[in-house]
Amino acid sequence: MNKNILILNGPNLNLLGTREPDIYGSTTLEDIENNCRQHAKKLEFDIDFRQSNHEGELVTWIQQAIGKTDAVIINAAAYTHTSVAILDALKMLECPVIEVHLSDPKTREEFRHHSYIEYVAKHCISGQGAQGYIEALTFVKNSFKQVSEIN
């Protein structure tokens, strides 16, 4: 039976490919989704890939995932640095949370150095561009393997 992975993307990520290409590159969110779907298939994952510019919608999706999702990969974008609401929702999950950032926030403006997501994230991947999502899926797969080997 395939594991269910929720991949959430925050504000402005719908503009990838045209938004600040010097920072984020030319890959679109649709490209990232397609790459994730191909990789997830190899890993025997079912993915639910979503993007919203609205904090409350992201919170609702996280709440809906409680007890139904095996892992959450999240690029909360700007909400990473501001949203206690998203943090509180993620805290309710019993599955692993993986934080992803296309750029490395720690090397950018100082206000981007703090992440609320890191309080609950099992792992954080930053500065790897679109490849970070593939790394996150692989990390999740390896985490599941380690758990099954222990049991």
N, C-alpha and C positions, 0 to 999 in steps of 0.2 A: 504494500500500500504506500503510495507516494506521500511525502511530508508536504504540508501546506505552509508556504512562506509568503508573508505579506511584505511588499516593498512599497514604502511610502516616500513621497517626494513633496517637499514644501514649496513655498512661494517663489515665483519667478523661474523655477526650473523648467516650466513649459516653454520658456524662451531660449533654452540652450541651443547653441548653434549660431545664434545671432547676438546673444547677450554677452558682452565683454569677452569676446573670443580669445583675447590675450591672456585671460585668467582661466576661462572654462573650456576653451577649445572650440572646435567646429562640430563636434558630435551633438546630435539632437537628443532630446529625451526619448523620442520614438526609436532612435538607433539603440539607445541604452536598453530600452524595454525589449527590443528584438534580440539583442545580445543576451540579455538575462533569460529570456524564454528559451533560447537555444541551449544555453549552458544548464539551465534548470532541468531541461528534458534529459540531458546526459546524466545529471545527478539524481534523477527520479524524484524531482520536486514539482509540485504544482504551485505556480506563483499567481498572486493577485497584485498587479502593479498599478499604483494609483498616484495621482498628483493633485494637489489643491493649493490655492493661494489663500485659503481660509483656515485659520487656526482651529476653530470649532469643528470644522469638518474632519480635520486630521484627528482631533480628540475623539470624535464619534467613531471613526473607523478603528481606532485603537481599542475603544471600549467594545465594539462589535467583535473584535478578534479574541477577546478573553475566552479561553477554553476551546477555541476553534482553530487556532493557528499554532504551528510548531516553532516558528521563529519570526521575528520582525526585523527587517532591514530598513533603516530610516535615514534619509537625508532630509533633515528638517529645515535645511537652508537657514535663512535669517532667524527662524524661530528657535534654532539651536541655542542662541544667545539670549533669548528673551522669554521663552515660554515655560513657565512653571506649570501651566495647564497640561501641556504635552508631557512633561516630566511626570506629573501626578497620574496621568492616564497610563503611561508606560510602566509605572510602579505597580499597577494592578495586574500586569501580565505575569504569568508563571513560566513563560518561554524565554529563550535568549533574545536579547535586543542587540543588534549590531548597528553601530553608527557609521555612516559613510559621508565623506565630503570630497567633492571633485578636486578642490584646491586644499591647501593646508592652512586652516584658519589661524594657526599659531604663528604663521609667518606674515600675516596680514595686519590690518588695523587692530589696535589693542582691544577694542570692544568685541572683536571676534575671538579673542583668546579664551573666553569662558564658555563652557558648554554645559547646559543643564542636562543634556542627554547622557553625558559621560557618567553621571551618578548611577545610571541603571544599565549602561551598555556593558556587555560582556567583552566587547572588542570594538576598537575604532580604527577605521581605515581612512586616511586623509592624504590628499596630494597625489593620488594615483589616477586622476581623471576618471573616465568612464570605466576603466579596468577595475576600479575600486569596488564596483558592484559585483563583478565576477569574483573578485577576491573574497567579498563578503559571503557570497553563495558557497564558495569552496570552504571557507572557514566554518560555516554552519554545517556542511556535510561532514567535515572532519570532526566537529564537536559531537555530532550524532554517532559517528563511528567510535569515538573514545568512550562514550557512555555505554554503547552496546558491548564493547570489549570488556568493560568493567563488570557488566551484568552478566 
